[in-house]
């Protein structure tokens, strides 16, 4: 990893590592370029038959881009999640997805988007002094029964990460003053937290709601609305259109 110091901050890049990945998996400079890691609307489903060689190659590829996604490329996190879910039995379009990722050079929720088990995808990204320091893209552990439930589950995980970061900063002698701002574009989840109702359709998420309310009340976090257009975590939950993907990348890098 290369560390560069600029007037507006510290820049982390993995150009050499990415170049080695491209060379390892047969990418050529003459290949057509892509502007997103995965094409908009891409879905992958495990193949019916197992192929040991295909599985091995898929695991190698996903492992290689996982390292980049964890260290310096949050825009690859959703791609890694999608591809890792099927790498045990790679589908026929897995190779096409690999080529798309190669050509690219390497807190939100998407309800029920996994077509195999209907679990929703969550994502969050945290910033410190204007730079991203922590991000994740993952399938929720249980099936959400509504968009609101999916968003509440995502909000819960984001708050847990915020608590961890706050404790880490405190241990380093740099305790955060005031609450951590968490942005959401879900009016339903926000309304449920602000105006709880004793309805049987929301009873099953009461514990999560109380967890969120507790940390809002103790000023650990503060929930603020953001438009869907400016929801940075969207890049972590699903393949996006080129214009949206590029806009969010620029927002993450430069604010």
Secondary structure, DSSP 8 states (H G I E B T S, - for coil): -EEEEETTEEEEE-HHHHHHHHHHTT--TTS---SSSS-TT------SS--HHHHHHHHHHHHHHHHHHHHT-GGGHHHHHHHHTTGGG--TTHHHHHHHHHHHT--EEETT--TTT---EEEEEEEETTEEEEEEEEE-SS--SSHHHHHHHHHHHHHHHHHHHHHHHHHTT----S-EEEEE--HHHHHHHHS----TTTGGGHHHHHHHHHHHHTTSEEEEE--GGG-GGGGGTS---HHHHHHHHHHHHH-
